[in-house]
Amino acid sequence: MKTVLIADDAAFMRITIKNMLEKNDYKVVGEAENGLVALQKYKELQPDIVTMDITMPEMDGLTSLKAIMQLNSSAKVVMLSAMGQQGIVLDAVMAGAKGFVVKPFKEETVIAALSKL
């Protein structure tokens, strides 16, 4: 069973993603309300996968993604964000994101992105 860390500043979104993942045989080992907490929890929990929002307080998802990739160049991070602009998607992929899902998303879209990892 793959372990997942969910990083999103909206509590309802973390709950939605967690419910989605758990019913599809993923184990959510941690949640983070911003990129800084996500980085700390990544170090502590070493999950198989991270789902990362982009727009968050303290440290945004892109900065957190870059920091996680410096810790572990083979980290599997999937960006989940309402910001589907081409430039941000490209920045995230260039920084090491393994996937990008635009909100609002369907459960099957998220599961498909994670199962490719």
Residue pairs with C-beta under 8 A, 6 or more apart in sequence:
1 25
1 26
1 27
2 25
2 26
2 27
2 48
2 49
2 114
2 117
3 26
3 27
3 28
3 29
3 45
3 47
3 48
3 49
4 21
4 26
4 27
4 28
4 29
4 47
4 48
4 49
4 50
4 51
4 114
5 28
5 29
5 30
5 31
5 32
5 38
5 41
5 42
5 45
5 47
5 49
5 50
5 51
6 14
6 17
6 18
6 21
6 28
6 30
6 31
6 32
6 50
6 51
7 31
7 32
7 33
7 34
7 35
7 37
7 38
7 50
7 51
7 52
7 53
7 56
7 61
7 64
8 14
8 17
8 31
8 32
8 33
8 51
8 52
8 53
8 56
8 80
9 33
9 34
9 53
9 55
9 56
9 57
10 53
11 33
13 53
13 103
14 31
14 33
17 51
17 80
17 110
18 28
18 31
20 107
20 110
20 111
21 28
21 110
21 111
21 114
22 28
24 107
24 111
26 49
26 114
29 45
29 47
30 41
30 44
30 45
30 47
31 41
32 38
32 40
32 41
33 56
33 57
34 56
34 57
34 58
34 59
35 52
35 56
35 58
35 59
35 60
35 61
35 63
35 64
35 67
36 58
36 59
36 64
37 58
38 50
38 52
38 59
38 61
38 64
38 68
39 59
39 64
39 67
39 68
42 50
42 68
42 71
42 75
43 71
48 76
48 117
49 76
49 77
49 78
49 114
49 117
50 68
50 75
50 76
50 77
50 78
51 77
51 78
51 79
51 80
51 110
51 114
52 61
52 64
52 65
52 77
52 78
52 79
52 80
52 97
53 61
53 79
53 80
53 81
54 60
54 61
54 62
54 79
54 81
54 83
54 88
54 92
55 61
55 81
55 82
55 83
56 64
59 67
61 79
61 81
61 92
62 88
62 91
62 92
62 95
65 77
65 79
65 92
65 95
65 96
65 97
66 95
66 96
68 75
68 77
68 96
69 75
69 77
69 95
69 96
73 96
75 96
76 98
76 117
77 96
77 97
77 98
78 97
78 98
78 99
78 100
78 101
78 110
78 113
78 114
78 117
79 89
79 92
79 97
79 99
79 100
79 101
80 101
80 103
80 105
80 110
81 88
81 100
81 101
81 102
81 103
82 102
82 103
82 104
84 102
89 100
92 100
93 100
98 116
98 117
99 113
99 114
99 116
99 117
100 113
101 109
101 110
101 113
